[in-house]
Amino acid sequence: PSPVPHKAVFAGIKVADFSWVGAGPLATKLLAEHGATVIRVESIKHPDTLRVASPYRDSKPGINRSAYYACYNNDKLGLALDLQHPRAKEMTRKLVEWADVVAESFSPGIIGRWGLDYQSLVKIKPDVIMFSTSQQGQTGPRARIAAYGTQLVSLAGFTWLGGWPDRAPTGPYGPYTDPCAPAIGATAIAAALDHRRRTGRGMYIDLSQYEAGANFLAPVLLDYLANGRLQGAQGNRCPEAAPHGVFPCKGRDRWCTIAVFDEKEWLGLRESMGDPDWARRSEFASLQLRKQNEDELERNLAQWTASYSPEEVMHMLQKRGVPAGVVQTCEDLHRDPQLAHRRYLRELEHSEIGRHHYEAPAFQLSRTPAELKRAAPCLGQDTEHVCTRILGLSDEEFVDLLAAGVFE
């Protein structure tokens, strides 16, 4: 980063964040880390699902103890607001008047019940930018089907491709489409802000997590469209490489990935293993032959890798130009020198769970790098500050709404 301080790229941008769970909060997190003021709106009556999702600090459950929630919401202000309360509109109107961006990630139709649909927002603030991210978009025959990313993993095609051809589909772990959408969403918001700066006009952004996930399968989709080829599960194998997989190493549940695409890499692998007799046999003399005898190839290779740690296998092979990498555990990632050098994991002090690691963006801007300054808020932690210092309520107005139960 430049030693000369620069204004954060989203400094001065104000975001009213009604989103919850994964895709929405991760998109607004990127804005917050680059200088935007993000007010996270929640209610103790209907808390964010992630607040009650493990892992919890010290394995002790609590509404403010989820590390999962914390990682998705750093550098935001926490406002407790019961949107179903009859007087909640007094506050939502002030939020919309204040905000440049209004973000939400409920099922289509839900936000309209509280008068927060785009048609209602533009009556309050004509140049507002609204960002909606939902499972399958705001329109279409399946738009109003409620779901999580765990269901979209299958709908978008990932489950069909995950696993082995002779077994039931397995798919990737967790709601894989959730992390596919946030960067697309943050980029769309940035484009909308630029458009408003140039034209004075706001915009409505409708992000389908289904489509965002399918975008990550573009080569497979194009192969079908262009060639009529329907790809299926292949385990860890690849049509253009052999060996191509994950192999057991010395230690408990330790593994290393190895991929050989051409004859130069195959020679490097043979040299690394000491050029054993089995590797010089005619059935492994070409990629085509290695593919035909891949089961035996993998068995022989696994016997060699099992004698070494994954780090030893990786370094031996990489030294000879063979693609190889350690299958790292979460513990390994916390000790990874490359991630440490780039400060990918940063510690912040959370008011209830203490020092805690947060993920920084995977990209670094040279003049306006992301800054992680504040841990995720406890539920409603900043309610008074937001209402009186940011939204301009008098002390009397705040106390009146507080007594009425609006801030719950």
C-alpha positions as CSV (number, residue, x, y, z in Angstrom):
1,P,0.0,0.0,0.0
2,S,1.1,3.6,-0.7
3,P,2.6,5.3,2.4
4,V,0.5,8.4,1.5
5,P,-2.9,8.2,3.2
6,H,-5.9,8.3,0.8
7,K,-9.6,8.6,1.3
8,A,-11.3,5.2,1.4
9,V,-12.9,4.3,-1.9
10,F,-16.5,4.2,-0.5
11,A,-15.9,6.9,2.2
12,G,-19.1,9.0,2.5
13,I,-21.4,6.3,1.1
14,K,-24.2,5.3,3.4
15,V,-25.9,1.9,3.4
16,A,-29.0,0.8,5.2
17,D,-28.5,-3.0,5.4
18,F,-31.6,-5.0,5.9
19,S,-30.0,-8.2,4.4
20,W,-29.3,-11.3,6.5
21,V,-27.5,-14.7,6.4
22,G,-24.8,-14.9,3.7
23,A,-24.9,-13.3,0.3
24,G,-26.3,-9.8,1.3
25,P,-24.1,-9.2,4.4
26,L,-21.0,-10.3,2.6
27,A,-21.7,-7.8,-0.2
28,T,-22.2,-5.0,2.3
29,K,-19.1,-6.1,4.3
30,L,-17.0,-5.3,1.2
31,L,-18.4,-1.8,1.1
32,A,-17.9,-1.3,4.9
33,E,-14.3,-2.5,4.7
34,H,-13.6,0.1,2.0
35,G,-15.1,3.1,4.0
36,A,-18.9,3.0,3.6
37,T,-21.0,3.6,6.7
38,V,-23.2,0.5,6.9
39,I,-26.1,0.3,9.4
40,R,-27.1,-3.4,9.9
41,V,-30.8,-3.5,10.8
42,E,-31.9,-6.5,12.9
43,S,-34.5,-7.5,15.5
44,I,-34.2,-9.7,18.5
45,K,-37.7,-11.1,17.7
46,H,-36.3,-12.4,14.3
47,P,-32.5,-12.6,14.6
48,D,-30.3,-13.3,11.7
49,T,-30.0,-17.1,11.2
50,L,-26.3,-16.9,11.5
51,R,-26.5,-15.5,15.0
52,V,-27.6,-18.9,16.1
53,A,-25.2,-20.9,13.9
54,S,-22.1,-22.5,15.2
55,P,-19.2,-22.3,15.7
56,Y,-19.5,-20.3,18.9
57,R,-16.6,-18.9,20.8
58,D,-15.5,-21.4,23.4
59,S,-18.5,-23.6,22.2
60,K,-20.9,-21.5,24.3
61,P,-24.1,-20.6,22.3
62,G,-25.4,-17.1,22.5
63,I,-27.0,-14.5,20.3
64,N,-23.7,-12.6,20.1
65,R,-21.3,-15.5,20.2
66,S,-21.4,-16.9,16.7
67,A,-18.1,-16.6,14.9
68,Y,-20.0,-17.3,11.7
69,Y,-22.1,-14.2,12.1
70,A,-19.1,-12.1,13.3
71,C,-17.0,-12.9,10.2
72,Y,-19.8,-11.6,7.9
73,N,-20.5,-8.3,9.6
74,N,-17.4,-6.5,10.8
75,D,-17.1,-2.8,10.4
76,K,-20.9,-2.3,10.5
77,L,-23.1,-0.5,13.0
78,G,-25.9,-2.5,14.7
79,L,-29.4,-1.1,14.9
80,A,-32.2,-3.1,16.6
81,L,-35.5,-2.4,14.9
82,D,-38.7,-4.4,14.9
83,L,-39.9,-3.9,11.3
84,Q,-43.3,-5.4,12.2
85,H,-44.0,-2.7,14.9
86,P,-46.7,-0.2,13.8
87,R,-44.2,2.7,14.4
88,A,-41.3,1.1,12.7
89,K,-42.0,3.2,9.5
90,E,-40.9,6.3,11.4
91,M,-37.4,4.8,11.5
92,T,-37.3,3.1,8.1
93,R,-38.2,6.4,6.5
94,K,-35.4,8.2,8.2
95,L,-33.0,5.4,7.2
96,V,-34.0,5.6,3.5
97,E,-33.7,9.4,3.6
98,W,-30.2,9.0,5.0
99,A,-29.0,6.1,2.8
100,D,-27.4,6.1,-0.6
101,V,-27.9,2.3,-0.8
102,V,-30.7,0.1,0.7
103,A,-29.7,-3.6,0.8
104,E,-32.0,-6.6,1.5
105,S,-31.9,-10.3,0.9
106,F,-35.4,-11.6,1.9
107,S,-37.6,-13.8,-0.3
108,P,-39.3,-11.7,-2.9
109,G,-42.4,-9.9,-1.6
110,I,-41.3,-9.9,2.1
111,I,-39.6,-6.4,2.1
112,G,-42.8,-4.9,0.5
113,R,-44.8,-5.8,3.6
114,W,-42.8,-3.2,5.5
115,G,-43.1,-0.6,2.8
116,L,-39.5,-1.1,1.7
117,D,-39.9,-2.2,-1.9
118,Y,-38.2,-0.1,-4.6
119,Q,-41.4,1.6,-5.7
120,S,-42.0,2.8,-2.1
121,L,-38.3,3.8,-1.6
122,V,-38.1,6.1,-4.7
123,K,-41.1,8.1,-3.4
124,I,-39.0,8.9,-0.3
125,K,-35.7,9.2,-2.1
126,P,-35.8,9.3,-5.9
127,D,-32.1,8.7,-6.5
128,V,-31.8,5.7,-4.0
129,I,-30.0,2.6,-5.1
130,M,-31.7,-0.6,-3.9
131,F,-29.9,-3.9,-3.9
132,S,-31.9,-7.1,-3.6
133,T,-30.3,-10.5,-3.6
134,S,-32.6,-13.5,-3.4
135,Q,-32.4,-17.2,-4.3
136,Q,-33.8,-17.0,-7.8
137,G,-34.4,-13.3,-8.5
138,Q,-37.4,-11.1,-8.1
139,T,-39.3,-12.4,-11.2
140,G,-40.2,-15.7,-12.8
141,P,-42.2,-18.8,-11.9
142,R,-40.0,-19.9,-9.0
143,A,-39.0,-16.4,-7.7
144,R,-41.1,-16.7,-4.5
145,I,-39.9,-20.1,-3.5
146,A,-38.0,-19.6,-0.2
147,A,-34.7,-21.4,0.1
148,Y,-31.1,-21.3,1.3
149,G,-27.9,-21.7,-0.6
150,T,-27.9,-25.4,0.4
151,Q,-30.8,-26.0,-1.9
152,L,-29.4,-23.8,-4.7
153,V,-26.2,-25.9,-4.7
154,S,-28.3,-28.7,-6.3
155,L,-30.5,-26.5,-8.4
156,A,-27.5,-24.7,-10.0
157,G,-25.9,-28.0,-10.9
158,F,-23.0,-28.3,-8.4
159,T,-24.4,-31.5,-6.7
160,W,-24.6,-33.3,-10.1
161,L,-20.9,-32.6,-10.7
162,G,-19.7,-33.4,-7.2
163,G,-18.7,-36.9,-6.1
164,W,-17.8,-40.1,-8.0
165,P,-19.5,-41.6,-11.0
166,D,-20.3,-44.9,-9.3
167,R,-21.9,-43.3,-6.2
168,A,-24.7,-40.9,-5.3
169,P,-24.0,-37.2,-5.8
170,T,-22.4,-35.4,-2.9
171,G,-21.8,-31.8,-4.1
172,P,-19.6,-29.2,-2.4
173,Y,-19.8,-28.5,1.4
174,G,-22.4,-26.0,2.6
175,P,-24.4,-23.3,0.8
176,Y,-21.8,-22.9,-2.0
177,T,-23.8,-20.3,-4.0
178,D,-23.7,-17.9,-1.0
179,P,-20.0,-16.9,-1.5
180,C,-20.6,-16.8,-5.3
181,A,-22.9,-13.8,-5.2
182,P,-21.4,-11.1,-2.9
183,A,-18.5,-9.9,-5.1
184,I,-20.9,-9.7,-8.0
185,G,-23.3,-7.7,-5.8
186,A,-20.7,-5.3,-4.5
187,T,-19.5,-4.7,-8.1
188,A,-23.0,-4.0,-9.2
189,I,-23.5,-1.5,-6.3
190,A,-20.3,0.2,-7.3
191,A,-21.4,0.5,-10.9
192,A,-24.8,1.9,-9.7
193,L,-23.0,4.5,-7.5
194,D,-20.9,5.5,-10.5
195,H,-24.0,5.7,-12.7
196,R,-25.7,7.9,-10.1
197,R,-22.7,10.1,-9.8
198,R,-22.7,10.7,-13.6
199,T,-26.5,10.9,-14.2
200,G,-28.1,11.7,-10.9
201,R,-30.3,8.7,-11.2
202,G,-30.7,5.7,-8.8
203,M,-31.1,2.1,-9.7
204,Y,-32.7,-1.2,-8.7
205,I,-30.3,-4.2,-8.6
206,D,-31.9,-7.7,-8.7
207,L,-29.3,-10.3,-8.0
208,S,-30.2,-14.0,-8.4
209,Q,-28.0,-16.2,-6.4
210,Y,-29.0,-19.1,-8.6
211,E,-27.7,-17.3,-11.7
212,A,-24.6,-16.2,-9.8
213,G,-23.8,-19.8,-8.9
214,A,-24.5,-21.1,-12.4
215,N,-22.0,-18.4,-13.7
216,F,-19.3,-20.4,-11.9
217,L,-20.1,-23.4,-14.1
218,A,-19.7,-21.5,-17.4
219,P,-17.3,-24.0,-19.0
220,V,-19.6,-27.0,-18.3
221,L,-22.6,-25.1,-19.6
222,L,-20.8,-24.0,-22.7
223,D,-19.6,-27.5,-23.3
224,Y,-23.2,-28.7,-23.4
225,L,-24.4,-25.8,-25.5
226,A,-21.6,-26.1,-28.0
227,N,-20.9,-29.8,-28.1
228,G,-24.0,-31.5,-26.6
229,R,-21.7,-33.0,-24.0
230,L,-23.3,-33.6,-20.6
231,Q,-20.6,-33.7,-17.9
232,G,-21.1,-35.7,-14.7
233,A,-19.3,-36.5,-11.5
234,Q,-15.6,-37.4,-12.0
235,G,-14.4,-37.6,-8.4
236,N,-11.0,-35.8,-8.4
237,R,-10.1,-36.8,-11.9
238,C,-9.7,-34.7,-15.0
239,P,-10.0,-35.7,-18.6
240,E,-6.8,-33.9,-19.5
241,A,-4.6,-35.2,-16.7
242,A,-3.3,-38.4,-15.1
243,P,-2.6,-38.6,-12.3
244,H,-5.0,-35.9,-11.1
245,G,-6.2,-36.4,-7.5
246,V,-5.7,-36.2,-3.8
247,F,-3.3,-38.8,-2.3
248,P,-2.7,-39.9,1.3
249,C,0.4,-38.8,3.1
250,K,2.2,-39.5,6.4
251,G,0.2,-38.3,9.4
252,R,-3.4,-38.5,10.5
253,D,-5.8,-37.6,7.7
254,R,-3.1,-35.7,5.7
255,W,-3.3,-35.4,1.9
256,C,-1.6,-33.8,-1.0
257,T,-3.0,-32.9,-4.5
258,I,-1.0,-33.9,-7.6
259,A,-1.9,-33.1,-11.2
260,V,0.1,-34.2,-14.3
261,F,-1.0,-32.8,-17.6
262,D,2.0,-33.5,-20.0
263,E,5.0,-35.7,-20.4
264,K,7.4,-33.2,-18.9
265,E,5.4,-33.2,-15.7
266,W,5.2,-37.0,-15.8
267,L,8.9,-37.2,-16.1
268,G,9.3,-34.8,-13.1
269,L,7.0,-37.1,-11.0
270,R,9.0,-40.2,-11.9
271,E,12.2,-38.5,-11.0
272,S,10.8,-37.3,-7.7
273,M,9.8,-40.9,-6.9
274,G,13.2,-42.2,-7.9
275,D,11.9,-43.5,-11.2
276,P,10.4,-46.8,-9.8
277,D,10.0,-49.8,-12.1
278,W,6.2,-49.6,-12.1
279,A,6.4,-46.0,-13.5
280,R,8.5,-47.1,-16.5
281,R,6.1,-49.8,-17.6
282,S,4.5,-49.4,-21.1
283,E,0.9,-48.9,-19.7
284,F,2.0,-45.5,-18.3
285,A,4.0,-44.4,-21.3
286,S,1.5,-41.7,-22.4
287,L,-1.4,-39.7,-21.1
288,Q,-3.9,-41.8,-23.0
289,L,-2.4,-45.0,-21.5
290,R,-2.3,-43.5,-18.0
291,K,-6.0,-42.6,-18.3
292,Q,-6.8,-46.2,-19.3
293,N,-4.9,-47.5,-16.3
294,E,-5.7,-44.8,-13.9
295,D,-6.8,-47.0,-11.0
296,E,-3.5,-48.9,-10.9
297,L,-1.6,-45.6,-11.4
298,E,-3.3,-44.0,-8.3
299,R,-2.7,-47.1,-6.1
300,N,1.0,-47.1,-6.9
301,L,1.3,-43.4,-6.4
302,A,-0.5,-43.5,-3.1
303,Q,2.0,-46.0,-1.8
304,W,4.8,-43.5,-2.5
305,T,3.0,-40.4,-1.0
306,A,2.1,-42.3,2.1
307,S,5.8,-42.3,3.1
308,Y,6.1,-38.5,3.3
309,S,4.3,-35.6,4.8
310,P,2.1,-33.6,2.4
311,E,4.6,-30.7,2.7
312,E,7.5,-32.9,1.6
313,V,5.5,-34.3,-1.3
314,M,4.6,-30.8,-2.4
315,H,8.1,-29.4,-2.3
316,M,9.6,-32.4,-4.0
317,L,7.2,-32.2,-6.9
318,Q,7.1,-28.4,-7.3
319,K,10.9,-28.4,-7.4
320,R,10.6,-30.5,-10.6
321,G,7.7,-28.5,-12.1
322,V,4.9,-30.8,-11.1
323,P,1.7,-29.1,-9.9
324,A,1.2,-30.2,-6.3
325,G,-0.2,-28.7,-3.1
326,V,-1.0,-29.5,0.5
327,V,-4.6,-30.1,1.4
328,Q,-4.6,-27.6,4.3
329,T,-6.7,-27.8,7.4
330,C,-8.2,-24.7,9.0
331,E,-5.3,-24.8,11.5
332,D,-2.9,-24.8,8.5
333,L,-4.6,-21.8,7.0
334,H,-4.1,-19.8,10.3
335,R,-0.3,-20.6,10.1
336,D,0.1,-20.1,6.3
337,P,3.0,-17.7,5.6
338,Q,1.4,-16.4,2.4
339,L,-1.9,-15.5,4.0
340,A,0.1,-14.0,6.9
341,H,2.1,-11.9,4.5
342,R,-1.0,-10.5,2.9
343,R,-2.8,-10.0,6.2
344,Y,-5.8,-12.0,5.0
345,L,-6.8,-12.9,8.6
346,R,-6.9,-10.0,10.9
347,E,-7.8,-9.8,14.6
348,L,-10.4,-7.5,16.0
349,E,-11.7,-7.1,19.6
350,H,-15.4,-8.2,19.9
351,S,-17.2,-6.8,22.9
352,E,-18.5,-10.2,23.9
353,I,-16.3,-12.9,22.4
354,G,-13.0,-11.1,22.6
355,R,-10.1,-11.2,20.1
356,H,-11.3,-12.9,16.9
357,H,-10.1,-13.5,13.4
358,Y,-11.8,-11.8,10.5
359,E,-11.3,-12.4,6.8
360,A,-10.1,-9.4,4.8
361,P,-10.9,-9.1,1.1
362,A,-9.0,-11.4,-1.2
363,F,-7.9,-8.4,-3.3
364,Q,-5.8,-5.4,-2.3
365,L,-6.2,-1.9,-3.7
366,S,-2.9,-0.1,-4.0
367,R,-3.9,3.4,-2.8
368,T,-7.1,2.6,-0.9
369,P,-6.6,-0.8,0.8
370,A,-9.4,-2.2,2.9
371,E,-9.2,-1.5,6.6
372,L,-10.8,-3.7,9.2
373,K,-11.4,-1.5,12.2
374,R,-14.3,-2.8,14.1
375,A,-15.6,-6.2,15.1
376,A,-19.2,-7.2,14.2
377,P,-21.8,-5.5,16.5
378,C,-23.7,-7.3,19.2
379,L,-27.5,-7.2,18.3
380,G,-28.6,-3.6,18.7
381,Q,-25.2,-2.5,20.0
382,D,-25.3,0.9,18.3
383,T,-29.0,1.6,18.4
384,E,-28.9,4.8,20.4
385,H,-25.9,6.2,18.5
386,V,-27.5,5.5,15.1
387,C,-30.8,7.0,16.1
388,T,-29.5,10.2,17.8
389,R,-26.2,10.9,16.2
390,I,-26.7,9.7,12.6
391,L,-30.5,9.8,12.0
392,G,-31.0,13.0,14.0
393,L,-33.6,11.9,16.6
394,S,-33.8,14.0,19.7
395,D,-33.3,12.2,23.1
396,E,-37.1,12.6,23.7
397,E,-38.0,11.0,20.4
398,F,-35.6,8.2,20.9
399,V,-36.9,7.4,24.5
400,D,-40.5,7.5,23.2
401,L,-39.8,5.0,20.5
402,L,-37.7,2.9,22.9
403,A,-40.6,2.8,25.4
404,A,-43.0,1.8,22.6
405,G,-40.9,-1.3,21.9
406,V,-39.7,-0.2,18.4
407,F,-36.1,-1.0,19.1
408,E,-36.4,-4.8,19.7
